Amino acid sequence: MDNKTTKQLAKAISIEALKMVHRANASHIGSCLSMADIVAVLYGSVLRYDTKNPTWPERDRVIVSKGHACAIMYAVLAEVGYFDKAMLEEYGTNGTTLQGHLSHHVSGVELSTGSLGHGLPVACGIALAMKHASAATRIFSILSDGELDEGSNWEAILFAGHQKLHSLVAIVDYNKIQSFGSVSEVLELEPLADKWRACHWHVVEVDGHDHEALLQALKNKSSQAPTVIIAHTVKGKGVSFMEGTLAWHYKSPSPEQLQQAIAEIEAMP
């Protein structure tokens, strides 16, 4: 990766994701844009990784449980150098490794995901293994808010707190919209922070688009408990006609919408 700031990285990967979803006539661009700032700060300033040695044993692990938002992940992995950015043009085409849900066949991807509720349990297993090995590795798991409806997550949350998996960081992309409506309408999660605290997690709530707040939250960790970062975000962040709109969980931008979206992202400070 060149010397982009995390904000520049977020803009670059947002634009790439928009182009990818448009070319493939695919879905989930709203979900991608809500987490662009999170992954930009992670890959730009926090994680230990080696793009030339993706299986480096001392690397930090990122398990993206919301695998439907794969376009933003493919974009950031290409941007930081795991593979040639020209590969992004293959997204969603027949036979490509850049499938419509996150695939471990892509360099830099730890786990194929898309069936919701699986990422955090796997991250717990990795964190427990690293704890027994006294490794310095940190494990980050990015979750959607809607997938917290899955009981498997709450089993994992109970387990991680009980086991004091202090190398584990769960990041909830709390954009308040899931596949069939607002989170509050489909299945209310609040008081969300209190629920995690009750399961013995260290809880941090941040503006999920504030890079400095994200950086501080991601770099700091408890020595005794797993950490959850509840990142308050906006579905479709940065594109006026997508922000906070359920339809963009599914829709693909038209050529005209794509140009407007790119222009709005480019104009962001």
Number of C-alpha atoms within 10 A of each C-alpha: 13 8 8 13 13 22 18 17 25 27 23 21 26 31 22 23 27 26 24 23 24 19 18 15 14 18 21 25 30 29 29 28 29 28 32 30 25 26 24 27 23 20 18 22 14 16 20 15 17 16 16 12 12 14 14 12 11 13 17 17 24 23 23 28 27 27 25 24 28 27 33 30 23 28 25 27 23 22 21 19 16 20 18 11 16 8 14 19 16 16 23 20 13 9 9 15 17 22 19 21 17 25 20 14 14 18 19 25 20 17 21 19 22 19 13 20 23 23 27 29 21 16 27 26 15 18 27 20 13 18 19 8 10 9 13 12 20 23 24 26 22 24 26 26 22 27 20 18 17 12 11 16 19 18 12 20 23 15 18 26 23 14 16 20 27 22 25 30 29 26 25 25 24 23 25 21 23 21 15 12 15 17 21 13 12 14 13 13 16 10 8 13 17 12 15 20 14 12 17 21 28 21 22 17 16 17 16 25 21 16 19 14 14 23 17 12 20 23 11 10 20 16 12 15 22 28 30 26 23 23 25 19 25 24 27 27 24 22 20 13 13 22 17 21 16 20 15 20 23 14 17 23 21 12 12 8 16 18 15 16 23 19 14 14 19 15 10 11 7
